[in-house]
């Protein structure tokens, strides 16, 4: 399964999220240099989107819960103790979903902007600095994301946001 992916830009860590077959939209997350599996994003089947981001040893680090049929759509990311980390929400009655607002528990506002068709997204913090870059590449039947995460952003939390975005876009 050799990854032929260039290294991350300075100040970022690069991960590969590779889709698993099965219900729930699961992703295995690898270090592209060593091919070591670092995380599992375990999507749950149900009427509302749910997932757990797990460390390689199975420890749950973050949970995602969503409501995608309401107006406006929203997703919440919590840590393993149930504390709010982030809240994703769209503007009501906005039909083109190329922007998603992300409110962190600290009150800081991030903005996800991207191309719905190509599934390439950038998450910027409140100063406009890129904190997460998400690029989807299609590999045969499965798909994968190359995710660059700024060094000062918790990787497991960022992966929870990526899963949320994936589910959000797939449901549109």
Rosetta silent file (secondary structure, phi, psi, omega in degrees, C-alpha in Angstrom):
SEQUENCE: XXXXXXXXXXXXXXXXXXXXXXXXXXXXXXXXXXXXXXXXXXXXXXXXXXXXXXXXXXXXXXXXXXXXXXXXXXXXXXXXXXXXXXXXXXXXXXXXXXXXXXXXXXXXXXXXXXXXXXXXXXXXXXXXXXXXXXXXXXXXXXXXXXXXXXXXXXXXXXXXXXXXXXXXXXXX
SCORE:     score description
SCORE:     0.000 S_00000001
   1 L     0.000   40.238 -175.904    0.000    0.000    0.000 S_00000001
   2 L   -59.977  131.531  177.016    2.833    2.435   -0.658 S_00000001
   3 L   -94.286  125.571  175.552    1.762    6.078   -0.573 S_00000001
   4 L  -105.533   70.949 -174.800    3.435    8.246   -3.194 S_00000001
   5 L  -121.255  132.156  178.685    2.542   11.529   -1.548 S_00000001
   6 L   -65.384  161.516 -179.752    4.931   14.461   -1.160 S_00000001
   7 L   -66.460  161.376  179.227    5.758   15.672    2.348 S_00000001
   8 L   -68.397  154.892  174.824    3.569   18.198    4.157 S_00000001
   9 L   -64.626  159.365  179.032    4.362   21.901    3.890 S_00000001
  10 L   -56.024  138.276  179.026    6.450   23.389    6.737 S_00000001
  11 L    86.014    4.694 -179.478    4.445   23.796    9.950 S_00000001
  12 E  -129.538  152.181  169.890    1.974   21.019    9.044 S_00000001
  13 E  -107.382  140.603 -177.983    1.663   17.282    9.658 S_00000001
  14 E  -107.767  137.864  177.466    0.298   15.180    6.795 S_00000001
  15 E  -131.835  156.473  173.054   -2.108   12.256    7.216 S_00000001
  16 E  -118.107  122.174  175.407   -3.908    9.954    4.785 S_00000001
  17 E  -102.008  115.503 -176.131   -7.545    9.071    5.591 S_00000001
  18 E  -114.775  126.823 -177.991   -8.515    5.981    3.648 S_00000001
  19 E   -64.983  141.140  172.781  -12.122    4.804    3.412 S_00000001
  20 L  -104.946  148.336  174.297  -13.038    1.318    4.608 S_00000001
  21 L   -72.363  147.911  177.033  -15.825   -0.690    3.020 S_00000001
  22 L   129.607  172.391 -179.233  -18.868   -1.164    5.200 S_00000001
  23 L   -74.937  149.726  172.654  -21.695    0.724    6.807 S_00000001
  24 L   100.326   -9.821  178.393  -21.045    3.896    8.739 S_00000001
  25 L    60.743   67.523  178.422  -18.374    5.552    6.586 S_00000001
  26 L   -89.484  149.169  175.149  -15.236    4.440    8.466 S_00000001
  27 E  -132.350  136.079  168.979  -11.747    5.758    7.739 S_00000001
  28 E   -96.262  139.482 -175.469   -8.348    4.391    8.690 S_00000001
  29 E  -116.791  126.659 -174.386   -5.769    7.162    9.167 S_00000001
  30 E  -120.052  156.002  164.814   -2.120    6.585    8.277 S_00000001
  31 L   -81.990  120.667 -174.361    1.221    8.341    8.457 S_00000001
  32 L   -68.573  -19.451  179.958    2.055    8.611    4.729 S_00000001
  33 L   -82.643  -43.156 -176.073    5.803    8.195    5.325 S_00000001
  34 L  -100.220  -14.700 -175.683    5.748    5.077    7.540 S_00000001
  35 L    64.778   17.014  177.030    2.303    3.712    6.533 S_00000001
  36 L   -75.345  134.374  176.379    1.613    3.189   10.252 S_00000001
  37 E   -77.480  122.855 -174.810   -2.081    3.281   11.162 S_00000001
  38 E  -104.279  -34.660 -176.618   -2.486    6.114   13.681 S_00000001
  39 E  -144.359  160.662  168.805   -6.239    6.557   14.088 S_00000001
  40 E  -126.963  128.895  171.737   -9.579    4.992   13.182 S_00000001
  41 E  -102.787  106.310 -171.585  -12.600    7.163   12.491 S_00000001
  42 E   -97.977   97.280  178.603  -15.434    4.771   13.267 S_00000001
  43 E   -75.143  141.678 -178.406  -18.658    5.984   11.669 S_00000001
  44 E  -106.354  144.622  177.624  -21.892    4.679   13.205 S_00000001
  45 L   -84.539  137.062  178.135  -25.016    3.648   11.330 S_00000001
  46 L   169.263 -178.644 -178.553  -28.202    5.443   12.313 S_00000001
  47 L   -73.212  -26.006  176.939  -30.663    8.181   11.451 S_00000001
  48 L  -116.492  142.684  179.889  -28.205   10.871   12.560 S_00000001
  49 L   -66.155  133.800  178.440  -24.532   10.876   11.632 S_00000001
  50 E  -144.048  147.660  176.744  -22.275    9.732   14.488 S_00000001
  51 E  -156.863  159.687  171.999  -18.620    8.778   14.700 S_00000001
  52 E  -123.905  136.054  170.892  -15.785    8.174   17.124 S_00000001
  53 E   -96.939  119.936 -175.973  -12.163    9.114   16.490 S_00000001
  54 E  -115.186  143.483  172.155  -10.049    6.410   18.095 S_00000001
  55 E   -69.604  170.227 -178.633   -6.314    6.209   18.753 S_00000001
  56 L   -57.665  -28.559 -179.781   -4.461    3.190   17.337 S_00000001
  57 L   -86.043    2.586  178.051   -5.063    1.341   20.636 S_00000001
  58 L    94.123   -3.696  178.212   -8.865    1.854   20.380 S_00000001
  59 L   -66.455  128.916  178.389   -9.126    4.670   22.926 S_00000001
  60 E   -76.540  124.352 -178.703  -11.948    7.059   21.988 S_00000001
  61 E  -103.150  -40.086 -179.318  -10.528   10.587   21.666 S_00000001
  62 E  -144.217  153.126  174.955  -13.422   12.531   20.081 S_00000001
  63 E  -125.303  149.172  177.647  -17.061   11.932   19.173 S_00000001
  64 E  -123.277  135.421  174.752  -19.149   13.509   16.429 S_00000001
  65 E  -134.769  140.139 -176.511  -22.944   13.859   16.482 S_00000001
  66 E  -137.995  164.855  172.798  -24.948   15.558   13.804 S_00000001
  67 E  -136.737  100.241 -173.862  -28.299   16.763   12.612 S_00000001
  68 L  -101.224   -7.192 -179.951  -28.233   17.036    8.843 S_00000001
  69 L   -99.913   -4.782  178.955  -31.936   17.194    8.047 S_00000001
  70 L   -83.051  173.252  175.950  -32.668   20.278   10.142 S_00000001
  71 L  -124.116  113.592   -3.630  -32.475   23.888    9.066 S_00000001
  72 L   -83.544  164.756  174.522  -29.735   24.798    9.453 S_00000001
  73 L   -64.490  153.429  175.399  -27.608   21.657    9.433 S_00000001
  74 E  -156.517  152.917  176.825  -25.243   21.200   12.353 S_00000001
  75 E  -138.390  144.066  177.996  -22.597   18.828   13.695 S_00000001
  76 E  -123.155  138.133  176.224  -20.972   18.779   17.133 S_00000001
  77 E  -114.898  126.723  177.978  -17.536   17.447   18.072 S_00000001
  78 E  -123.744  155.416  176.694  -16.888   16.565   21.719 S_00000001
  79 E   -81.444 -178.719 -173.924  -13.839   15.205   23.502 S_00000001
  80 L   -66.774  -16.085  177.408  -13.825   11.858   25.315 S_00000001
  81 L   -93.795    2.508  179.204  -15.197   13.515   28.478 S_00000001
  82 L    88.337    5.558  178.958  -18.178   14.965   26.592 S_00000001
  83 L   -78.411  135.891  179.767  -16.804   18.538   26.521 S_00000001
  84 E   -61.915  130.959  173.125  -17.686   20.538   23.416 S_00000001
  85 E  -105.304  -47.685 -177.542  -14.721   21.017   21.060 S_00000001
  86 E  -152.384  155.738  177.077  -16.405   22.424   17.966 S_00000001
  87 E  -130.360  119.981  177.630  -19.793   23.135   16.439 S_00000001
  88 E   -99.634  134.794 -179.180  -20.193   23.094   12.639 S_00000001
  89 E  -152.952  150.909  178.310  -23.142   24.954   11.186 S_00000001
  90 L  -111.082  159.746  175.025  -24.355   26.374    7.900 S_00000001
  91 L   -71.003  138.295  179.727  -26.378   29.453    7.243 S_00000001
  92 L   -60.154  139.295  175.058  -30.086   28.698    7.023 S_00000001
  93 L    65.183   20.918  174.634  -31.482   28.426    3.504 S_00000001
  94 L   -96.049  115.668 -170.845  -28.066   28.516    1.841 S_00000001
  95 L   -88.995  -24.190  176.522  -28.262   25.889   -0.875 S_00000001
  96 L   -94.588  114.554 -174.274  -24.661   25.937   -2.115 S_00000001
  97 L   -96.027   63.793  177.767  -22.592   24.386    0.662 S_00000001
  98 L   -99.617   -1.442  177.094  -19.169   25.752   -0.211 S_00000001
  99 E  -138.808  133.245  176.371  -18.763   27.381    3.216 S_00000001
 100 E  -131.456  129.968  177.835  -19.301   25.888    6.649 S_00000001
 101 E   -83.925  138.543  177.642  -18.827   27.853    9.874 S_00000001
 102 E  -123.748  119.099  177.421  -16.911   26.145   12.690 S_00000001
 103 E  -107.981  118.847  178.303  -17.229   27.558   16.207 S_00000001
 104 E   -80.083  160.344  179.481  -14.672   26.234   18.693 S_00000001
 105 L   -59.246  -28.610  178.809  -15.493   25.863   22.388 S_00000001
 106 L   -70.453  -12.316 -176.261  -13.124   28.788   23.030 S_00000001
 107 L    98.003  -10.915  178.498  -15.449   30.999   20.944 S_00000001
 108 L   -66.415  140.015  179.653  -12.979   31.271   18.072 S_00000001
 109 E  -102.571  126.623  172.398  -14.605   31.134   14.645 S_00000001
 110 E  -110.931  157.635  178.730  -13.072   29.070   11.854 S_00000001
 111 E  -129.858  126.037  173.971  -14.344   28.976    8.283 S_00000001
 112 E   -95.794  127.113  176.336  -14.292   25.996    5.973 S_00000001
 113 E  -129.210  144.234  179.532  -14.285   26.932    2.306 S_00000001
 114 E  -175.838 -174.070 -178.423  -14.023   24.606   -0.615 S_00000001
 115 E  -106.003  111.830 -176.710  -15.113   23.045   -3.841 S_00000001
 116 L   -62.504  -38.580 -177.453  -18.097   20.720   -3.376 S_00000001
 117 L   -71.368  -48.667 -177.828  -17.497   18.898   -6.673 S_00000001
 118 L   -80.660  -16.128 -177.876  -13.746   18.355   -6.281 S_00000001
 119 L    57.193   49.139  173.237  -13.978   17.889   -2.492 S_00000001
 120 E  -117.655  124.306 -173.176  -10.990   20.107   -1.771 S_00000001
 121 E  -133.910  152.063  172.390  -11.357   22.235    1.353 S_00000001
 122 E  -126.911  135.888  173.052   -9.390   24.665    3.471 S_00000001
 123 E  -108.523  123.883  179.743  -10.167   25.490    7.089 S_00000001
 124 E  -112.374  143.222  176.267   -8.990   28.941    8.145 S_00000001
 125 L   -79.285 -174.918 -174.505   -8.814   30.306   11.674 S_00000001
 126 L   -66.298  -16.363  177.609  -10.209   33.691   12.672 S_00000001
 127 L   -93.751   -2.881 -178.477   -7.066   35.456   11.360 S_00000001
 128 L    92.413    0.645  179.805   -7.352   33.773    7.929 S_00000001
 129 L   -75.603  135.261  175.392   -4.434   31.384    8.549 S_00000001
 130 E   -65.526  129.292  175.355   -4.828   27.886    7.079 S_00000001
 131 E  -115.665  -25.786  177.324   -5.111   25.336    9.894 S_00000001
 132 E  -143.948  134.600  173.447   -6.375   22.317    7.911 S_00000001
 133 E  -120.949  127.039 -176.748   -6.143   21.488    4.202 S_00000001
 134 E  -120.754  124.575  178.661   -8.295   18.592    2.929 S_00000001
 135 E  -130.044  126.768  179.245   -7.818   17.097   -0.527 S_00000001
 136 E   -98.204  132.659  175.886   -9.748   14.078   -1.752 S_00000001
 137 E  -121.766  135.308  179.024   -8.150   11.671   -4.177 S_00000001
 138 E   -91.063  128.524  178.629  -10.067    8.809   -5.758 S_00000001
 139 E  -123.396  107.296 -178.447   -8.333    5.434   -5.685 S_00000001
 140 L    47.446 -121.374 -177.245  -10.249    2.738   -7.596 S_00000001
 141 L   -85.773  -35.505 -179.349  -13.494    2.111   -5.685 S_00000001
 142 E   -81.472  160.610  173.992  -12.360    3.518   -2.329 S_00000001
 143 E  -122.476  162.677  179.476  -11.579    7.133   -1.718 S_00000001
 144 E  -144.752  155.529  174.784   -9.024    8.825    0.441 S_00000001
 145 E  -114.816  140.423  165.677   -8.236   12.249    1.790 S_00000001
 146 E   -98.957  122.771 -174.245   -4.825   13.801    2.178 S_00000001
 147 E  -121.188  120.276  174.281   -5.120   15.982    5.265 S_00000001
 148 E  -102.800  125.241 -175.271   -2.543   18.600    6.262 S_00000001
 149 E  -121.518  127.457  178.932   -2.973   19.769    9.852 S_00000001
 150 E   -56.713  145.449 -176.040   -1.176   22.763   11.356 S_00000001
 151 L   -58.684  -25.290 -178.764    1.255   21.774   14.093 S_00000001
 152 L   -93.830   11.385  177.721   -0.749   23.678   16.742 S_00000001
 153 L  -111.761  133.680  179.520   -4.036   21.834   15.972 S_00000001
 154 L   -63.600  118.401 -176.624   -4.859   18.521   17.681 S_00000001
 155 H   -57.356  -42.975 -177.736   -4.797   15.890   14.873 S_00000001
 156 H   -64.018  -38.035  177.732   -7.616   13.728   16.289 S_00000001
 157 H   -66.163  -42.358  178.188   -9.900   16.781   16.610 S_00000001
 158 H   -62.550  -38.724  178.771   -9.067   17.845   13.045 S_00000001
 159 H   -66.121  -34.117  174.168   -9.882   14.312   11.816 S_00000001
 160 H   -62.719  -39.849  177.243  -13.280   14.559   13.549 S_00000001
 161 H   -65.808  -39.901  179.394  -13.891   17.764   11.582 S_00000001
 162 H   -62.657  -44.769  178.520  -12.847   16.059    8.330 S_00000001
 163 H   -60.474  -42.210  179.107  -15.295   13.172    8.959 S_00000001
 164 H   -59.393  -44.809 -179.939  -18.035   15.720    9.697 S_00000001
 165 H   -64.014  -42.363  178.611  -17.351   17.528    6.441 S_00000001
 166 H   -58.533  -47.741  179.815  -17.328   14.257    4.502 S_00000001
 167 H   -65.739  -40.603 -179.053  -20.748   13.270    5.887 S_00000001
 168 H   -58.691  -49.412 -177.109  -22.092   16.796    5.385 S_00000001
 169 H   -69.749  -38.977  179.704  -21.127   16.859    1.716 S_00000001
 170 H   -64.266  -29.312 -179.070  -22.253   13.268    1.037 S_00000001
 171 H   -84.420  -13.215 -179.471  -25.721   14.117    2.392 S_00000001
 172 L   -78.703    0.000    0.000  -26.094   17.252    0.216 S_00000001
